[in-house]
Amino acid sequence: MNQADFETAYERVPTERRVNFIIEETKNDEDSTSLSKKLLSRFLSFFPILYWLPRYRLKQNLFSDFISGLTVGIMTVPQGMAYASLAKVPPVYGLYASFFSAFFYLFFGTSRHISIGVFAVCSLMVGSVRLRLIPEPITTTSVENGSIFEETTYPPGAVDVGYELTPMMVVSSLTFVVGVVQVLMALCRLTFVTTYMTDQLVSGYTTGSAFHVLIAQFDKLFGVKIKHHEGVGMLFFMVRDVVLSISNAPIMVLGLSTIGLIYLVIGKDYINPVVKKYSPVPVPHELILVIAATMFSRFVNAKEDYGVRIVDNIPQGMPSPVLPNFDIMKYMIMDAIPIAIICYMFIISMGKLFAKKHKYKVDDNQELYAIGFTSILSSFFPTYPAGASLSRSSVCEASGVKTQLYIVFSSSLLFIVIAWLGPLLEPLPMCILACIVTVSLKSLFMQFKELPRLWKISRIDFAIWVVACAATVITDATKGLAIALVFVLFTVLIREQWPKVYHLFANTSRDIFKPAEIYQGLAPVGDRVTILKFNSPLHFANVSKFTSAVNELFSDGRDESVSPTTISSEKQSDEYLTTTFLNGHSEKKRGSFDSVKEALFKDKKLVLDCSAISYVDTMGVDALREAYLDGEKAGTVVLFADFTEPVLDTLEVSGFFSKVPKECLFPSIRHAILAAGVSEEP
């Protein structure tokens, strides 16, 4: 049975009828549902809280959500303040960003387990934008007549809008633009963009970003001032400046940093694993360290007496909403795009991970709308872009959270800190916040352990990891991401450029066909029948590989002698003998069995297994046609087996069958080799 017979027997639906069927079904659905109901349903879909909140199971979920909310809130206070330093804004704005982003996400999000708020990678990217538009002041020291003089200059920013910009003008406007980009991506259904951000790219990129985050903490850990560098090799220049300035580090800062790092490492690596055996709620070591360091700093008057940099000013009360600055938004569009992608990527990757574990669904596109609306609404307050925190999300899930309602409790704790307790944290040394950030990077640096495994599995995946990490370290977070994405796309081309081409052998019953170079126990189906499998889509980038493999068989087989092993058995079904191939042309014959055998002896047969060709372009169609015609010239009959349905549709509309008889196509390899004169049993 060839492909034409198979389609007739099983009533293959033509392409145009399939399209019309879909249109008619859609039209019927539209008729059965009123426009007002559809609009209402669409509107309500933007607010998942209207679905799950009325169905909330109070007795089963409330206690778990309450405990998880408090746990996440306790972690968010020190982390929010610490990550704000990466964004080059005062620590309190990290609390604002974490509070408002989580609060608005509650209404739009579909993930029950992720913790929305500030995180290291995004904070670092925001800090780069802030420094580009509002550079840090430069302080120079000079000595005259034995007196020391300091002069502070303010270098011009990248843009001039006619008035002085403040850091919060910049980051809140950036938040608005990021939100708009995310909403536009959702409208265009561009969630697939993150599919190109492979696990290896994300791992390498976040590890490279961790180096930026770590080195950005050196000035606070050592209590020295270092110049901010930009461009290629910026991290190496910053490390050089730290080494040259280390002799000026205050002893008190070094002592506090050392104690803080040791305490956090011991607490997280040795104490929490023991506590985890008895309680899902970890010990809040960051908060304990913050409280202890704040009390110590206030007691010894660390700022005035020891020159320790402290948080200093934390305003009391909630900020009032203010429109973002629209004048500067046009200058940050290119910065907003990678930030928007990174924020969404962290949300959807963590969300899907927990959703799979707990057996519920996360809506990709709704999550993009959710973070977009969250960013836009948050931009009316002094905040900066947020996403899913890896560490807080993991703790949230481990503490037994059930629904998004935990955000109410974590946000309530943040509200109390912002509204009333904030000023109590003013004496907190900045080096303690740097300790919190530094220790949180451990999990990112541990990703280096993936490299040996990647090397064994795939050298290309190994290269993606290394390039993503190295590019980010050598340049910056934004350029590193762009370079990594380009490299990933390049590797896709590389994989498609040189696909595998296999010669297939069969088992004794001839119903299993596998590569001959891999399975040595299989045997060829016949001396004059070759089965070739092209293991890739067929397109412009690899048609030369396909053509070379096929032509090599043609050239090798021109003078091959006839082998009696290809003679069909008289037991073979007449179904496979009625279609014969003479000089490459298909024709129906009703002659005797001897005439059929004579035709089968005349030509060599090449069976192309097309099951892995998921699609073809114009050059792919031409290559298939040329393979058939070149085989005809070389005295070889080319048979095509197991085309996918999309490829069959393409061949139909391309005029392929005006040159190639459809009787040369078969629904499976087995059908093809039987038609080629190979018996069912050896």
C-alpha positions in Angstrom: 0.0 0.0 0.0 1.6 3.3 -1.1 0.7 6.7 0.2 -2.0 7.4 -2.4 -3.7 4.1 -1.6 -3.4 4.8 2.2 -5.0 8.2 1.8 -7.9 6.8 -0.2 -8.4 3.9 2.2 -8.4 6.0 5.3 -10.0 9.1 3.9 -7.3 11.7 4.4 -9.0 15.2 4.8 -7.6 17.8 2.3 -5.9 20.9 3.8 -8.6 23.3 2.6 -11.4 21.2 4.3 -9.4 21.1 7.5 -9.2 24.9 7.6 -12.8 25.4 6.7 -13.8 22.9 9.5 -11.9 25.0 12.0 -13.5 28.2 10.8 -17.0 26.7 10.9 -16.5 25.4 14.4 -15.2 28.8 15.5 -18.1 30.5 13.9 -20.6 28.2 15.6 -18.9 28.9 18.9 -19.2 32.6 18.3 -22.8 32.4 17.5 -23.6 30.3 20.6 -21.9 32.8 22.9 -23.0 36.4 23.0 -20.5 39.1 22.6 -21.2 40.6 26.0 -20.5 37.3 27.7 -17.3 36.8 25.8 -16.1 40.3 26.8 -17.0 39.7 30.4 -15.3 36.3 30.4 -12.2 37.9 28.9 -12.2 40.7 31.4 -12.5 38.3 34.4 -9.7 36.2 33.1 -7.3 39.0 33.9 -8.2 38.6 37.5 -7.6 35.0 38.6 -8.3 36.1 42.2 -12.0 36.3 41.4 -11.8 32.6 40.6 -9.8 31.1 43.5 -10.7 33.5 46.4 -14.4 32.6 46.5 -13.4 28.9 46.5 -10.8 29.4 49.3 -10.9 26.6 51.9 -10.5 28.4 55.1 -9.9 25.6 57.5 -7.5 23.6 55.3 -5.4 26.5 53.9 -5.4 29.5 56.2 -2.9 28.4 58.8 -0.4 27.2 56.2 -0.7 30.5 54.2 -0.3 32.5 57.4 2.9 30.7 58.4 4.3 30.9 54.9 3.4 34.6 54.6 5.2 35.5 57.8 8.2 33.5 56.8 8.5 35.2 53.4 7.9 38.6 55.0 10.7 38.1 57.5 13.1 37.2 54.7 11.9 40.1 52.4 12.8 42.8 54.9 16.6 42.3 55.0 16.8 41.1 51.4 14.8 44.0 50.0 17.0 46.5 51.7 20.2 44.6 50.6 19.2 44.3 46.9 18.3 48.0 46.8 22.0 48.8 47.0 22.5 46.9 43.8 19.9 49.1 42.1 21.8 52.2 43.4 18.8 53.4 45.4 18.3 53.9 49.2 17.5 50.6 51.0 13.9 51.6 51.9 13.0 51.5 48.2 13.7 47.8 48.1 11.0 47.4 50.7 8.6 49.6 48.7 9.3 47.6 45.5 8.8 44.2 47.3 5.6 45.4 49.0 3.8 46.9 46.0 4.8 44.3 43.4 3.6 41.4 45.6 0.4 43.2 46.5 -0.6 43.9 42.8 0.5 40.4 41.7 -2.0 39.0 44.2 -4.8 40.1 41.9 -3.3 39.0 38.5 -1.0 36.1 39.1 -1.7 32.4 38.7 1.2 30.9 40.6 0.6 29.9 44.2 4.2 29.5 45.4 6.5 32.1 43.9 7.6 35.1 46.0 7.4 38.3 44.0 9.8 41.1 44.8 13.2 42.4 44.2 16.0 40.0 43.3 19.7 40.3 42.6 20.0 40.0 38.8 17.2 42.5 38.1 18.5 44.9 40.7 21.9 44.8 39.1 20.5 45.6 35.7 18.4 48.5 37.2 21.5 49.8 38.8 23.3 50.0 35.5 20.5 52.1 34.0 20.5 54.4 37.0 24.3 54.9 36.8 24.1 55.6 33.1 21.5 58.3 33.5 22.6 59.6 36.9 26.3 58.9 37.4 27.7 58.7 40.9 29.5 61.8 42.2 33.3 61.8 42.0 35.2 62.7 45.1 38.9 63.8 44.7 41.2 64.3 47.7 44.1 66.8 47.7 46.6 68.0 50.3 47.6 71.7 50.6 49.8 73.1 53.3 49.2 70.0 55.4 45.5 70.2 55.1 43.3 67.6 53.4 40.7 68.9 51.0 37.9 66.8 49.3 36.2 68.0 46.2 33.0 66.4 44.8 32.0 66.8 41.2 28.9 65.6 39.5 29.5 64.2 36.0 26.7 64.8 33.4 24.3 61.9 32.8 23.6 60.3 29.4 20.6 62.6 28.9 19.7 66.2 29.6 16.0 66.9 30.1 16.5 70.5 31.4 16.1 69.7 35.1 17.7 67.6 37.7 16.8 63.9 37.7 16.6 61.9 40.9 17.3 58.2 41.2 13.6 57.4 41.9 12.5 59.3 38.8 14.7 57.1 36.8 13.8 53.7 38.3 10.1 54.3 38.6 9.9 55.4 35.0 12.0 52.4 34.1 9.4 50.2 35.9 6.6 51.7 33.9 8.4 51.0 30.6 9.2 47.5 31.6 5.5 46.9 32.4 4.4 48.3 29.0 6.9 46.0 27.3 5.6 43.0 29.2 2.0 43.8 28.4 2.8 44.3 24.7 4.6 40.9 24.7 1.5 39.4 26.2 -0.8 41.0 23.6 1.5 39.6 20.9 1.7 36.3 22.7 5.5 36.4 22.8 5.9 34.0 25.7 7.8 31.8 23.3 10.8 34.2 23.6 11.8 32.6 26.8 12.1 29.2 25.2 15.3 30.3 23.6 16.6 31.0 27.1 17.7 27.4 27.7 18.5 26.1 31.1 22.2 26.3 30.2 21.9 29.9 29.2 20.1 30.9 32.3 22.5 29.0 34.5 25.6 30.5 32.9 24.1 33.9 32.8 23.0 34.0 36.4 26.4 32.7 37.5 28.1 35.5 35.5 25.7 38.0 37.0 26.6 36.7 40.4 30.2 37.9 39.8 28.9 41.4 39.2 26.7 41.3 42.3 29.6 40.0 44.4 32.1 42.6 43.3 29.5 45.3 43.7 29.5 44.5 47.4 33.2 44.9 47.9 33.1 48.6 48.6 30.5 48.0 51.4 32.2 44.9 52.8 35.6 46.6 53.1 34.3 50.1 53.7 36.2 51.7 50.9 35.2 53.9 48.0 35.8 52.5 44.5 35.1 54.1 41.1 32.3 52.6 39.0 33.6 51.3 35.7 31.7 50.5 32.5 32.4 48.5 29.4 34.5 45.5 28.7 36.5 44.3 31.6 34.7 46.6 34.1 34.9 43.9 36.9 38.6 43.5 36.6 39.1 47.3 37.0 36.8 47.3 40.0 38.8 44.4 41.6 42.0 46.3 41.0 40.6 49.4 42.7 39.5 47.4 45.7 43.0 45.8 46.1 44.6 49.2 45.9 42.2 50.7 48.5 42.1 47.8 50.9 44.8 49.3 53.2 42.3 52.1 54.0 39.5 49.8 55.1 38.2 50.6 58.6 38.9 47.9 61.1 35.3 48.1 62.5 33.8 47.5 59.0 36.1 44.5 58.4 35.2 43.0 61.7 31.5 43.4 61.2 31.7 42.0 57.7 33.7 39.0 58.9 31.3 38.2 61.8 28.3 38.7 59.5 29.6 36.4 56.8 30.6 33.7 59.3 27.3 33.8 61.1 25.2 33.5 57.9 27.3 30.7 56.5 27.1 28.7 59.7 23.4 29.4 60.1 22.4 28.5 56.6 24.7 25.6 56.0 24.8 23.9 59.4 21.9 25.1 61.6 19.1 25.3 59.1 19.5 21.7 57.8 19.1 20.5 61.4 16.1 22.7 62.0 14.5 21.5 58.7 14.2 18.0 60.2 11.8 19.4 62.8 10.2 22.4 61.2 9.5 23.5 57.6 10.1 27.1 58.7 13.8 28.0 58.6 15.5 30.2 61.2 15.5 33.8 59.9 19.2 34.3 60.2 19.2 37.5 58.0 16.6 39.2 60.2 18.5 38.1 63.4 21.7 39.5 62.0 20.0 42.8 61.0 18.5 43.3 64.4 21.7 42.5 66.3 23.9 44.6 64.0 21.5 47.6 64.3 21.5 47.4 68.1 25.3 47.1 68.2 25.7 50.1 65.8 23.4 52.3 67.8 25.2 51.2 71.1 28.7 52.0 69.9 27.7 54.9 67.7 29.4 53.2 64.7 28.9 56.0 62.1 30.4 58.9 64.1 33.0 57.1 66.1 34.2 54.4 63.6 33.3 55.8 60.2 30.9 52.9 59.4 28.5 53.6 56.6 24.9 53.0 57.8 21.5 52.9 56.2 20.9 56.3 57.8 17.6 57.8 56.6 14.4 55.7 56.4 11.2 57.8 56.1 8.3 56.7 58.2 5.0 56.0 56.5 3.8 54.8 53.1 4.8 56.8 50.1 2.1 58.7 48.1 1.5 57.8 44.5 3.1 60.0 41.8 3.1 59.9 38.1 6.3 58.5 36.6 8.5 60.8 34.5 7.4 60.4 30.9 10.2 62.7 29.6 13.0 60.1 30.1 11.1 57.0 29.1 12.3 57.1 25.5 15.9 56.9 26.7 15.4 53.6 28.5 13.4 51.5 26.0 16.4 49.3 25.0 17.2 48.8 28.7 13.7 47.9 29.6 13.4 45.0 27.0 16.0 42.7 28.6 14.8 43.6 32.1 11.3 42.7 31.1 12.4 39.4 29.7 14.5 38.5 32.7 11.8 39.3 35.2 9.3 37.2 33.3 11.7 34.4 32.8 12.3 34.0 36.6 8.6 34.1 37.2 7.6 31.5 34.7 10.5 29.1 35.3 9.9 29.1 39.1 6.1 29.1 38.6 6.1 26.1 36.3 8.5 24.2 38.5 6.3 24.4 41.5 3.1 24.0 39.5 4.4 20.7 38.1 5.4 19.5 41.6 2.0 20.4 43.1 -0.1 19.4 40.1 -1.8 22.7 39.0 -1.4 24.8 35.9 0.2 28.2 35.4 -1.0 30.3 32.5 2.1 31.5 30.6 0.4 34.4 28.9 -1.5 35.5 32.0 1.7 35.5 34.0 3.1 37.9 31.4 0.1 40.1 31.8 0.3 39.8 35.6 3.9 41.0 35.9 3.2 43.7 33.3 0.2 45.1 35.1 2.1 44.8 38.4 5.0 46.8 37.0 2.8 49.5 35.6 0.8 49.9 38.8 3.9 49.8 41.0 5.6 52.6 38.9 3.2 55.1 40.5 5.1 54.6 43.7 8.9 54.8 44.4 9.7 51.3 43.2 11.8 49.5 40.6 11.1 46.3 38.5 10.6 43.1 40.4 10.3 39.4 39.6 10.4 36.0 41.4 13.1 35.6 44.0 14.7 32.1 43.8 15.6 31.9 47.5 12.3 33.3 48.9 10.2 31.2 46.5 12.0 28.0 47.6 11.4 28.9 51.3 7.8 29.8 50.6 7.2 26.4 48.9 9.0 24.5 51.6 7.0 26.2 54.4 3.8 24.6 53.0 2.0 27.5 51.3 -1.3 26.6 49.8 -2.6 29.7 47.8 -1.7 33.2 46.8 -3.3 34.5 50.0 0.0 34.2 51.8 0.9 37.5 50.1 -1.6 39.2 52.3 0.3 38.2 55.4 3.8 38.8 54.0 2.7 42.2 52.7 1.1 43.1 56.1 4.5 42.5 57.7 6.2 44.7 55.2 3.5 47.3 55.7 4.2 47.4 59.4 7.9 47.8 58.8 7.5 50.6 56.3 4.8 52.5 58.2 6.1 52.3 61.7 9.3 50.3 62.3 11.5 51.7 59.4 13.3 54.4 61.4 14.5 51.8 63.9 16.7 50.3 61.2 18.5 53.6 60.4 21.7 52.6 62.3 22.1 49.3 60.4 25.6 49.1 58.9 25.6 48.8 55.1 28.3 46.1 55.3 25.7 43.8 57.0 23.4 44.2 54.0 26.4 43.4 51.8 26.9 40.2 53.8 23.3 39.1 53.2 23.7 39.6 49.4 27.1 37.9 49.3 25.9 34.7 51.1 22.8 34.6 49.0 25.0 34.2 45.9 26.3 30.8 47.0 23.6 28.8 45.2 24.4 30.7 42.0 28.1 29.9 42.2 27.3 26.3 42.9 26.0 26.1 39.4 29.7 25.6 38.3 29.1 21.9 39.3 26.9 21.5 36.3 29.8 21.8 33.9 31.2 18.2 34.1 27.7 16.8 33.5 27.1 19.1 30.5 30.5 18.2 29.0 29.5 14.5 29.1 26.0 15.0 27.7 26.5 17.8 25.1 29.5 19.9 24.2 27.2 22.5 22.6 25.2 22.9 25.9 28.6 23.2 27.7 29.6 25.9 25.3 26.3 27.8 25.8 26.9 27.8 29.6 30.5 29.0 29.3 29.8 31.7 26.7 26.8 33.0 28.7 28.9 33.2 31.9 32.0 34.5 30.3 30.2 37.2 28.2 28.4 38.4 31.3 31.5 38.6 33.4 33.6 40.3 30.7 30.9 42.9 29.7 27.8 43.5 31.8 24.4 41.9 32.5 22.6 43.4 29.6 25.3 42.8 26.9 26.0 39.4 28.3 22.4 38.4 27.9 22.3 39.6 24.3 25.6 37.8 23.5 24.3 34.6 25.1 21.0 34.7 23.1 22.8 35.2 19.8 25.1 32.3 20.6 22.1 30.1 21.4 20.5 30.9 18.1 23.9 30.2 16.4 24.0 26.8 18.1 20.5 26.0 16.7 21.8 26.7 13.2 24.9 24.6 13.9 22.8 21.7 15.0 20.5 22.1 11.9 23.5 22.7 9.6 25.0 19.2 10.2 22.3 16.8 11.0 22.8 13.1 11.4 22.3 10.8 8.4 21.9 7.1 9.1 21.9 3.9 7.1 19.1 1.8 8.6 19.3 -2.0 9.1 16.4 -4.2 10.2 15.7 -7.0 12.6 14.7 -10.5 11.3 11.0 -9.8 11.3 11.7 -6.5 9.4 9.4 -4.3 11.5 12.2 -2.4 13.4 14.7 -0.2 11.6 17.7 1.3 13.4 21.1 2.9 12.5 23.5 0.2 11.4 26.5 1.9 13.0 24.8 1.8 16.4 23.1 -1.6 16.3 25.5 -4.3 15.1 23.1 -7.1 15.5 20.8 -5.9 12.7 21.1 -6.8 9.0 20.5 -5.0 5.7 17.1 -5.7 4.1 18.8 -6.6 0.8 21.8 -6.0 -1.4 20.0 -3.7 -3.8 17.8 -1.9 -1.2 19.3 0.9 0.9 17.4 2.7 3.7 18.6 6.1 4.5 17.2 8.3 7.3 17.7 12.1 7.4 17.4 13.0 11.1 16.4 16.7 10.8 14.0 19.1 9.2 15.0 19.8 5.6 15.7 23.4 4.8 18.1 25.8 3.2 20.8 25.4 5.8 21.2 21.6 5.4 19.9 20.6 1.9 23.6 20.3 0.8 24.1 17.7 3.5 21.0 15.8 2.3 21.9 16.0 -1.4 25.5 14.9 -0.7 24.4 11.8 1.3 21.9 10.8 -1.5 24.2 11.5 -4.4 27.0 9.4 -2.7 24.7 6.4 -2.7 23.8 7.0 -6.4 27.5 7.2 -7.4 28.4 4.1 -5.4 25.6 2.0 -6.9 25.9 2.7 -10.6 27.8 -0.5 -11.5 26.6 -2.7 -8.8 25.7 -6.2 -9.9 22.4 -7.8 -9.4 22.1 -10.0 -6.3 19.6 -12.8 -6.0 18.9 -11.9 -2.5 16.6 -9.1 -3.7 14.3 -11.5 -5.5 10.8 -11.4 -4.2 9.3 -14.5 -2.8 6.2 -15.8 -4.6 4.5 -15.8 -1.2 4.6 -12.0 -1.2 1.2 -10.3 -1.3 -0.1 -9.1 -4.7 -0.8 -5.8 -3.0 2.8 -4.9 -3.1 3.5 -6.2 -6.6 0.8 -4.4 -8.4 2.8 -1.2 -8.2 6.2 -1.5 -9.9 8.9 0.9 -10.8 10.6 0.9 -14.2 13.4 3.4 -14.7 12.0 5.5 -11.9 8.5 5.8 -13.3 5.5 4.4 -11.4 3.0 2.4 -13.4 0.3 -0.1 -12.7 0.9 -3.5 -14.1 -1.5 -6.5 -14.2 1.0 -8.8 -15.9 2.4 -12.1 -14.6 4.5 -12.5 -11.5 7.6 -13.0 -13.8 7.2 -9.5 -15.4 7.0 -8.0 -12.0 10.2 -9.8 -10.9 11.9 -8.6 -14.1 11.1 -4.9 -13.2 12.3 -5.3 -9.6 15.6 -6.7 -10.8 16.3 -3.9 -13.1 16.8 -1.0 -10.7 18.4 -0.5 -7.3 16.1 0.9 -4.6 16.7 3.7 -2.2 14.2 4.1 0.6 14.3 7.5 2.3 12.9 7.4 5.9 11.4 10.9 6.2 9.8 10.4 9.6 12.3 12.9 11.2 11.7 15.6 8.6 9.2 17.7 10.5 9.0 20.5 7.9 10.5 21.5 4.6 11.0 24.8 3.0 11.2 25.6 -0.7 14.8 24.4 -1.1 13.9 21.3 0.9 11.1 20.5 -1.6 13.5 21.0 -4.5 16.1 18.7 -2.9 13.5 15.9 -2.5 12.4 16.4 -6.1 16.1 16.4 -7.3 16.8 13.3 -5.3 14.1 11.4 -7.2 15.1 12.7 -10.6 18.9 12.1 -10.0 18.0 8.6 -8.9 16.2 8.1 -12.1 19.3 9.1 -14.1 21.5 6.8 -11.9 19.2 3.8 -12.4 18.0 3.9 -8.8 14.3 4.1 -7.8 13.8 6.5 -4.9 11.0 5.7 -2.5 9.8 8.1 0.3 8.5 6.6 3.5 6.6 8.1 6.4 6.3 11.8 5.6 4.8 13.8 8.4 1.4 15.4 7.7 2.7 19.0 7.5 5.3 17.9 5.0 2.7 16.2 2.9 0.6 19.4 2.9 3.7 21.3 1.7 4.4 18.9 -1.1 0.8 19.0 -2.2 0.7 22.8 -2.6 4.3 23.1 -4.0 3.6 21.0 -7.2 5.9 18.3 -6.0 3.7 15.5 -7.5 3.9 17.0 -11.0 7.4 15.6 -11.2 7.3 12.8 -8.7 4.6 10.1 -8.8 2.6 9.9 -5.6 3.0 6.1 -5.8 6.6 6.6 -4.7 5.4 7.7 -1.3 4.5 5.1 1.4 3.1 5.5 4.9 5.9 3.4 6.5 9.3 1.9 5.8 7.8 -1.6 5.9 5.4 -0.7 3.1 8.2 0.8 1.1 10.6 -2.1 1.3 7.8 -4.6 0.4 7.0 -2.5 -2.6 10.7 -2.5 -3.4 10.6 -6.3 -3.7 11.8 -7.3 -0.2 10.1 -10.3 1.3 8.4 -10.0 4.6 10.7 -12.7 6.0 14.4 -13.1 5.1 
